[in-house]
Amino acid sequence: MVIDGIDYPEFIWVSYPKVLRSPAGYYIGRTAKYEEDDAEVPFDRLSGYYRFEEDAEKALEG
């Protein structure tokens, strides 16, 4: 699968941007699925970190 001009043969699917959470806070990013696994894994981070989920949601909408 080619994503943003880079070939990632191990992924079969990448999500649209959405709010994700890590120990550092909430952020806007995408998840992906590997060919051999049904679990979604973090793929990239498209924003800085937000302290509150609501702030990340507003940034995603805006």
mmCIF file as gemmi writes it, N, C-alpha and C atoms, coordinates in Angstrom:
data_model
loop_
_atom_site.group_PDB
_atom_site.id
_atom_site.type_symbol
_atom_site.label_atom_id
_atom_site.label_alt_id
_atom_site.label_comp_id
_atom_site.label_asym_id
_atom_site.label_entity_id
_atom_site.label_seq_id
_atom_site.pdbx_PDB_ins_code
_atom_site.Cartn_x
_atom_site.Cartn_y
_atom_site.Cartn_z
_atom_site.occupancy
_atom_site.B_iso_or_equiv
_atom_site.pdbx_formal_charge
_atom_site.auth_seq_id
_atom_site.auth_asym_id
_atom_site.pdbx_PDB_model_num
ATOM 1 N N . MET Axp A 1 ? 0.846 -1.175 0 1 0 ? 1 A 1
ATOM 2 C CA . MET Axp A 1 ? 0 0 0 1 0 ? 1 A 1
ATOM 3 C C . MET Axp A 1 ? 0.894 1.241 0 1 0 ? 1 A 1
ATOM 4 N N . VAL Axp A 2 ? 0.607 2.181 -0.881 1 0 ? 2 A 1
ATOM 5 C CA . VAL Axp A 2 ? 1.358 3.426 -0.944 1 0 ? 2 A 1
ATOM 6 C C . VAL Axp A 2 ? 0.57 4.502 -0.204 1 0 ? 2 A 1
ATOM 7 N N . ILE Axp A 3 ? 1.224 5.111 0.779 1 0 ? 3 A 1
ATOM 8 C CA . ILE Axp A 3 ? 0.593 6.138 1.604 1 0 ? 3 A 1
ATOM 9 C C . ILE Axp A 3 ? 1.5 7.358 1.592 1 0 ? 3 A 1
ATOM 10 N N . ASP Axp A 4 ? 0.966 8.485 1.178 1 0 ? 4 A 1
ATOM 11 C CA . ASP Axp A 4 ? 1.738 9.726 1.106 1 0 ? 4 A 1
ATOM 12 C C . ASP Axp A 4 ? 3.034 9.542 0.32 1 0 ? 4 A 1
ATOM 13 N N . GLY Axp A 5 ? 2.972 8.727 -0.735 1 0 ? 5 A 1
ATOM 14 C CA . GLY Axp A 5 ? 4.109 8.525 -1.612 1 0 ? 5 A 1
ATOM 15 C C . GLY Axp A 5 ? 5.134 7.506 -1.131 1 0 ? 5 A 1
ATOM 16 N N . ILE Axp A 6 ? 4.87 6.851 -0.008 1 0 ? 6 A 1
ATOM 17 C CA . ILE Axp A 6 ? 5.795 5.852 0.542 1 0 ? 6 A 1
ATOM 18 C C . ILE Axp A 6 ? 5.118 4.494 0.53 1 0 ? 6 A 1
ATOM 19 N N . ASP Axp A 7 ? 5.846 3.464 0.106 1 0 ? 7 A 1
ATOM 20 C CA . ASP Axp A 7 ? 5.291 2.116 0.042 1 0 ? 7 A 1
ATOM 21 C C . ASP Axp A 7 ? 5.388 1.431 1.408 1 0 ? 7 A 1
ATOM 22 N N . TYR Axp A 8 ? 4.236 0.985 1.915 1 0 ? 8 A 1
ATOM 23 C CA . TYR Axp A 8 ? 4.158 0.236 3.167 1 0 ? 8 A 1
ATOM 24 C C . TYR Axp A 8 ? 3.507 -1.11 2.843 1 0 ? 8 A 1
ATOM 25 N N . PRO Axp A 9 ? 4.276 -2.092 2.398 1 0 ? 9 A 1
ATOM 26 C CA . PRO Axp A 9 ? 3.681 -3.364 1.968 1 0 ? 9 A 1
ATOM 27 C C . PRO Axp A 9 ? 3.032 -4.146 3.101 1 0 ? 9 A 1
ATOM 28 N N . GLU Axp A 10 ? 3.407 -3.868 4.347 1 0 ? 10 A 1
ATOM 29 C CA . GLU Axp A 10 ? 2.862 -4.623 5.469 1 0 ? 10 A 1
ATOM 30 C C . GLU Axp A 10 ? 1.457 -4.182 5.893 1 0 ? 10 A 1
ATOM 31 N N . PHE Axp A 11 ? 1.004 -3.012 5.435 1 0 ? 11 A 1
ATOM 32 C CA . PHE Axp A 11 ? -0.317 -2.503 5.821 1 0 ? 11 A 1
ATOM 33 C C . PHE Axp A 11 ? -1.344 -2.762 4.725 1 0 ? 11 A 1
ATOM 34 N N . ILE Axp A 12 ? -2.57 -3.066 5.154 1 0 ? 12 A 1
ATOM 35 C CA . ILE Axp A 12 ? -3.652 -3.253 4.191 1 0 ? 12 A 1
ATOM 36 C C . ILE Axp A 12 ? -4.672 -2.118 4.264 1 0 ? 12 A 1
ATOM 37 N N . TRP Axp A 13 ? -4.583 -1.292 5.318 1 0 ? 13 A 1
ATOM 38 C CA . TRP Axp A 13 ? -5.588 -0.254 5.529 1 0 ? 13 A 1
ATOM 39 C C . TRP Axp A 13 ? -5.038 0.813 6.444 1 0 ? 13 A 1
ATOM 40 N N . VAL Axp A 14 ? -5.34 2.093 6.147 1 0 ? 14 A 1
ATOM 41 C CA . VAL Axp A 14 ? -4.975 3.22 7.008 1 0 ? 14 A 1
ATOM 42 C C . VAL Axp A 14 ? -6.218 4.076 7.192 1 0 ? 14 A 1
ATOM 43 N N . SER Axp A 15 ? -6.474 4.485 8.42 1 0 ? 15 A 1
ATOM 44 C CA . SER Axp A 15 ? -7.685 5.243 8.744 1 0 ? 15 A 1
ATOM 45 C C . SER Axp A 15 ? -7.57 6.696 8.29 1 0 ? 15 A 1
ATOM 46 N N . TYR Axp A 16 ? -8.71 7.368 8.313 1 0 ? 16 A 1
ATOM 47 C CA . TYR Axp A 16 ? -8.735 8.822 8.186 1 0 ? 16 A 1
ATOM 48 C C . TYR Axp A 16 ? -8.229 9.395 9.504 1 0 ? 16 A 1
ATOM 49 N N . PRO Axp A 17 ? -7.827 10.667 9.533 1 0 ? 17 A 1
ATOM 50 C CA . PRO Axp A 17 ? -7.392 11.262 10.8 1 0 ? 17 A 1
ATOM 51 C C . PRO Axp A 17 ? -8.497 11.188 11.853 1 0 ? 17 A 1
ATOM 52 N N . LYS Axp A 18 ? -8.077 10.899 13.09 1 0 ? 18 A 1
ATOM 53 C CA . LYS Axp A 18 ? -9.006 10.821 14.217 1 0 ? 18 A 1
ATOM 54 C C . LYS Axp A 18 ? -8.237 11.119 15.493 1 0 ? 18 A 1
ATOM 55 N N . VAL Axp A 19 ? -8.972 11.308 16.585 1 0 ? 19 A 1
ATOM 56 C CA . VAL Axp A 19 ? -8.344 11.595 17.869 1 0 ? 19 A 1
ATOM 57 C C . VAL Axp A 19 ? -7.87 10.281 18.49 1 0 ? 19 A 1
ATOM 58 N N . LEU Axp A 20 ? -6.602 10.264 18.871 1 0 ? 20 A 1
ATOM 59 C CA . LEU Axp A 20 ? -5.994 9.109 19.523 1 0 ? 20 A 1
ATOM 60 C C . LEU Axp A 20 ? -5.415 9.545 20.869 1 0 ? 20 A 1
ATOM 61 N N . ARG Axp A 21 ? -5.101 8.568 21.709 1 0 ? 21 A 1
ATOM 62 C CA . ARG Axp A 21 ? -4.552 8.882 23.024 1 0 ? 21 A 1
ATOM 63 C C . ARG Axp A 21 ? -3.266 8.108 23.263 1 0 ? 21 A 1
ATOM 64 N N . SER Axp A 22 ? -2.309 8.784 23.871 1 0 ? 22 A 1
ATOM 65 C CA . SER Axp A 22 ? -1.06 8.148 24.282 1 0 ? 22 A 1
ATOM 66 C C . SER Axp A 22 ? -0.743 8.634 25.69 1 0 ? 22 A 1
ATOM 67 N N . PRO Axp A 23 ? 0.295 8.111 26.315 1 0 ? 23 A 1
ATOM 68 C CA . PRO Axp A 23 ? 0.667 8.608 27.641 1 0 ? 23 A 1
ATOM 69 C C . PRO Axp A 23 ? 1.003 10.108 27.65 1 0 ? 23 A 1
ATOM 70 N N . ALA Axp A 24 ? 1.378 10.651 26.491 1 0 ? 24 A 1
ATOM 71 C CA . ALA Axp A 24 ? 1.721 12.073 26.401 1 0 ? 24 A 1
ATOM 72 C C . ALA Axp A 24 ? 0.491 12.965 26.262 1 0 ? 24 A 1
ATOM 73 N N . GLY Axp A 25 ? -0.663 12.399 25.95 1 0 ? 25 A 1
ATOM 74 C CA . GLY Axp A 25 ? -1.884 13.181 25.794 1 0 ? 25 A 1
ATOM 75 C C . GLY Axp A 25 ? -2.666 12.748 24.567 1 0 ? 25 A 1
ATOM 76 N N . TYR Axp A 26 ? -3.626 13.567 24.2 1 0 ? 26 A 1
ATOM 77 C CA . TYR Axp A 26 ? -4.464 13.301 23.022 1 0 ? 26 A 1
ATOM 78 C C . TYR Axp A 26 ? -3.823 13.954 21.805 1 0 ? 26 A 1
ATOM 79 N N . TYR Axp A 27 ? -4.008 13.337 20.659 1 0 ? 27 A 1
ATOM 80 C CA . TYR Axp A 27 ? -3.45 13.881 19.43 1 0 ? 27 A 1
ATOM 81 C C . TYR Axp A 27 ? -4.293 13.431 18.234 1 0 ? 27 A 1
ATOM 82 N N . ILE Axp A 28 ? -4.094 14.093 17.109 1 0 ? 28 A 1
ATOM 83 C CA . ILE Axp A 28 ? -4.75 13.709 15.867 1 0 ? 28 A 1
ATOM 84 C C . ILE Axp A 28 ? -3.766 12.833 15.1 1 0 ? 28 A 1
ATOM 85 N N . GLY Axp A 29 ? -4.237 11.674 14.699 1 0 ? 29 A 1
ATOM 86 C CA . GLY Axp A 29 ? -3.369 10.751 13.99 1 0 ? 29 A 1
ATOM 87 C C . GLY Axp A 29 ? -4.18 9.739 13.206 1 0 ? 29 A 1
ATOM 88 N N . ARG Axp A 30 ? -3.482 8.782 12.629 1 0 ? 30 A 1
ATOM 89 C CA . ARG Axp A 30 ? -4.13 7.714 11.875 1 0 ? 30 A 1
ATOM 90 C C . ARG Axp A 30 ? -3.685 6.364 12.425 1 0 ? 30 A 1
ATOM 91 N N . THR Axp A 31 ? -4.532 5.371 12.253 1 0 ? 31 A 1
ATOM 92 C CA . THR Axp A 31 ? -4.193 4.004 12.626 1 0 ? 31 A 1
ATOM 93 C C . THR Axp A 31 ? -4.113 3.166 11.362 1 0 ? 31 A 1
ATOM 94 N N . ALA Axp A 32 ? -3.5 1.992 11.482 1 0 ? 32 A 1
ATOM 95 C CA . ALA Axp A 32 ? -3.344 1.096 10.337 1 0 ? 32 A 1
ATOM 96 C C . ALA Axp A 32 ? -3.571 -0.342 10.784 1 0 ? 32 A 1
ATOM 97 N N . LYS Axp A 33 ? -3.822 -1.203 9.78 1 0 ? 33 A 1
ATOM 98 C CA . LYS Axp A 33 ? -3.946 -2.638 10.029 1 0 ? 33 A 1
ATOM 99 C C . LYS Axp A 33 ? -2.883 -3.368 9.228 1 0 ? 33 A 1
ATOM 100 N N . TYR Axp A 34 ? -2.244 -4.332 9.9 1 0 ? 34 A 1
ATOM 101 C CA . TYR Axp A 34 ? -1.28 -5.207 9.232 1 0 ? 34 A 1
ATOM 102 C C . TYR Axp A 34 ? -2.024 -6.292 8.468 1 0 ? 34 A 1
ATOM 103 N N . GLU Axp A 35 ? -1.363 -6.862 7.476 1 0 ? 35 A 1
ATOM 104 C CA . GLU Axp A 35 ? -1.966 -7.933 6.678 1 0 ? 35 A 1
ATOM 105 C C . GLU Axp A 35 ? -2.369 -9.127 7.526 1 0 ? 35 A 1
ATOM 106 N N . GLU Axp A 36 ? -1.537 -9.507 8.479 1 0 ? 36 A 1
ATOM 107 C CA . GLU Axp A 36 ? -1.768 -10.739 9.215 1 0 ? 36 A 1
ATOM 108 C C . GLU Axp A 36 ? -2.49 -10.542 10.549 1 0 ? 36 A 1
ATOM 109 N N . ASP Axp A 37 ? -2.948 -9.332 10.867 1 0 ? 37 A 1
ATOM 110 C CA . ASP Axp A 37 ? -3.527 -9.067 12.171 1 0 ? 37 A 1
ATOM 111 C C . ASP Axp A 37 ? -4.765 -8.189 12.036 1 0 ? 37 A 1
ATOM 112 N N . ASP Axp A 38 ? -5.761 -8.433 12.862 1 0 ? 38 A 1
ATOM 113 C CA . ASP Axp A 38 ? -6.971 -7.607 12.835 1 0 ? 38 A 1
ATOM 114 C C . ASP Axp A 38 ? -6.861 -6.355 13.697 1 0 ? 38 A 1
ATOM 115 N N . ALA Axp A 39 ? -5.859 -6.273 14.548 1 0 ? 39 A 1
ATOM 116 C CA . ALA Axp A 39 ? -5.724 -5.142 15.463 1 0 ? 39 A 1
ATOM 117 C C . ALA Axp A 39 ? -5.277 -3.882 14.724 1 0 ? 39 A 1
ATOM 118 N N . GLU Axp A 40 ? -5.835 -2.749 15.144 1 0 ? 40 A 1
ATOM 119 C CA . GLU Axp A 40 ? -5.388 -1.466 14.626 1 0 ? 40 A 1
ATOM 120 C C . GLU Axp A 40 ? -4.204 -0.997 15.459 1 0 ? 40 A 1
ATOM 121 N N . VAL Axp A 41 ? -3.195 -0.442 14.803 1 0 ? 41 A 1
ATOM 122 C CA . VAL Axp A 41 ? -2.016 0.085 15.486 1 0 ? 41 A 1
ATOM 123 C C . VAL Axp A 41 ? -1.826 1.545 15.094 1 0 ? 41 A 1
ATOM 124 N N . PRO Axp A 42 ? -1.222 2.368 15.965 1 0 ? 42 A 1
ATOM 125 C CA . PRO Axp A 42 ? -0.946 3.754 15.58 1 0 ? 42 A 1
ATOM 126 C C . PRO Axp A 42 ? -0.051 3.788 14.346 1 0 ? 42 A 1
ATOM 127 N N . PHE Axp A 43 ? -0.378 4.671 13.407 1 0 ? 43 A 1
ATOM 128 C CA . PHE Axp A 43 ? 0.401 4.786 12.18 1 0 ? 43 A 1
ATOM 129 C C . PHE Axp A 43 ? 1.233 6.073 12.171 1 0 ? 43 A 1
ATOM 130 N N . ASP Axp A 44 ? 0.581 7.206 12.475 1 0 ? 44 A 1
ATOM 131 C CA . ASP Axp A 44 ? 1.317 8.464 12.512 1 0 ? 44 A 1
ATOM 132 C C . ASP Axp A 44 ? 0.615 9.467 13.407 1 0 ? 44 A 1
ATOM 133 N N . ARG Axp A 45 ? 1.319 10.555 13.686 1 0 ? 45 A 1
ATOM 134 C CA . ARG Axp A 45 ? 0.763 11.654 14.482 1 0 ? 45 A 1
ATOM 135 C C . ARG Axp A 45 ? 0.762 12.879 13.589 1 0 ? 45 A 1
ATOM 136 N N . LEU Axp A 46 ? -0.403 13.52 13.455 1 0 ? 46 A 1
ATOM 137 C CA . LEU Axp A 46 ? -0.559 14.655 12.548 1 0 ? 46 A 1
ATOM 138 C C . LEU Axp A 46 ? -0.677 15.984 13.281 1 0 ? 46 A 1
ATOM 139 N N . SER Axp A 47 ? -0.546 15.96 14.606 1 0 ? 47 A 1
ATOM 140 C CA . SER Axp A 47 ? -0.674 17.185 15.4 1 0 ? 47 A 1
ATOM 141 C C . SER Axp A 47 ? 0.256 17.099 16.595 1 0 ? 47 A 1
ATOM 142 N N . GLY Axp A 48 ? 0.28 18.183 17.348 1 0 ? 48 A 1
ATOM 143 C CA . GLY Axp A 48 ? 0.932 18.141 18.649 1 0 ? 48 A 1
ATOM 144 C C . GLY Axp A 48 ? 0.006 17.447 19.636 1 0 ? 48 A 1
ATOM 145 N N . TYR Axp A 49 ? 0.383 17.468 20.896 1 0 ? 49 A 1
ATOM 146 C CA . TYR Axp A 49 ? -0.429 16.826 21.925 1 0 ? 49 A 1
ATOM 147 C C . TYR Axp A 49 ? -1.366 17.827 22.587 1 0 ? 49 A 1
ATOM 148 N N . TYR Axp A 50 ? -2.53 17.339 22.965 1 0 ? 50 A 1
ATOM 149 C CA . TYR Axp A 50 ? -3.529 18.128 23.663 1 0 ? 50 A 1
ATOM 150 C C . TYR Axp A 50 ? -3.758 17.516 25.039 1 0 ? 50 A 1
ATOM 151 N N . ARG Axp A 51 ? -3.965 18.356 26.028 1 0 ? 51 A 1
ATOM 152 C CA . ARG Axp A 51 ? -4.209 17.863 27.379 1 0 ? 51 A 1
ATOM 153 C C . ARG Axp A 51 ? -5.592 17.237 27.506 1 0 ? 51 A 1
ATOM 154 N N . PHE Axp A 52 ? -6.564 17.813 26.793 1 0 ? 52 A 1
ATOM 155 C CA . PHE Axp A 52 ? -7.943 17.36 26.902 1 0 ? 52 A 1
ATOM 156 C C . PHE Axp A 52 ? -8.442 16.818 25.556 1 0 ? 52 A 1
ATOM 157 N N . GLU Axp A 53 ? -9.216 15.756 25.628 1 0 ? 53 A 1
ATOM 158 C CA . GLU Axp A 53 ? -9.771 15.142 24.419 1 0 ? 53 A 1
ATOM 159 C C . GLU Axp A 53 ? -10.64 16.123 23.643 1 0 ? 53 A 1
ATOM 160 N N . GLU Axp A 54 ? -11.387 16.965 24.36 1 0 ? 54 A 1
ATOM 161 C CA . GLU Axp A 54 ? -12.272 17.936 23.705 1 0 ? 54 A 1
ATOM 162 C C . GLU Axp A 54 ? -11.487 18.898 22.832 1 0 ? 54 A 1
ATOM 163 N N . ASP Axp A 55 ? -10.307 19.316 23.278 1 0 ? 55 A 1
ATOM 164 C CA . ASP Axp A 55 ? -9.474 20.225 22.486 1 0 ? 55 A 1
ATOM 165 C C . ASP Axp A 55 ? -8.984 19.552 21.206 1 0 ? 55 A 1
ATOM 166 N N . ALA Axp A 56 ? -8.631 18.283 21.296 1 0 ? 56 A 1
ATOM 167 C CA . ALA Axp A 56 ? -8.198 17.551 20.114 1 0 ? 56 A 1
ATOM 168 C C . ALA Axp A 56 ? -9.362 17.379 19.145 1 0 ? 56 A 1
ATOM 169 N N . GLU Axp A 57 ? -10.556 17.103 19.665 1 0 ? 57 A 1
ATOM 170 C CA . GLU Axp A 57 ? -11.743 16.962 18.824 1 0 ? 57 A 1
ATOM 171 C C . GLU Axp A 57 ? -12.038 18.266 18.084 1 0 ? 57 A 1
ATOM 172 N N . LYS Axp A 58 ? -11.949 19.392 18.778 1 0 ? 58 A 1
ATOM 173 C CA . LYS Axp A 58 ? -12.177 20.691 18.139 1 0 ? 58 A 1
ATOM 174 C C . LYS Axp A 58 ? -11.167 20.947 17.03 1 0 ? 58 A 1
ATOM 175 N N . ALA Axp A 59 ? -9.912 20.601 17.271 1 0 ? 59 A 1
ATOM 176 C CA . ALA Axp A 59 ? -8.868 20.803 16.266 1 0 ? 59 A 1
ATOM 177 C C . ALA Axp A 59 ? -9.121 19.901 15.056 1 0 ? 59 A 1
ATOM 178 N N . LEU Axp A 60 ? -9.587 18.701 15.284 1 0 ? 60 A 1
ATOM 179 C CA . LEU Axp A 60 ? -9.883 17.789 14.178 1 0 ? 60 A 1
ATOM 180 C C . LEU Axp A 60 ? -11.036 18.317 13.332 1 0 ? 60 A 1
ATOM 181 N N . GLU Axp A 61 ? -12.044 18.871 13.983 1 0 ? 61 A 1
ATOM 182 C CA . GLU Axp A 61 ? -13.207 19.403 13.264 1 0 ? 61 A 1
ATOM 183 C C . GLU Axp A 61 ? -12.895 20.69 12.527 1 0 ? 61 A 1
ATOM 184 N N . GLY Axp A 62 ? -11.957 21.474 13.06 1 0 ? 62 A 1
ATOM 185 C CA . GLY Axp A 62 ? -11.703 22.799 12.524 1 0 ? 62 A 1
ATOM 186 C C . GLY Axp A 62 ? -10.668 22.84 11.503 1 0 ? 62 A 1
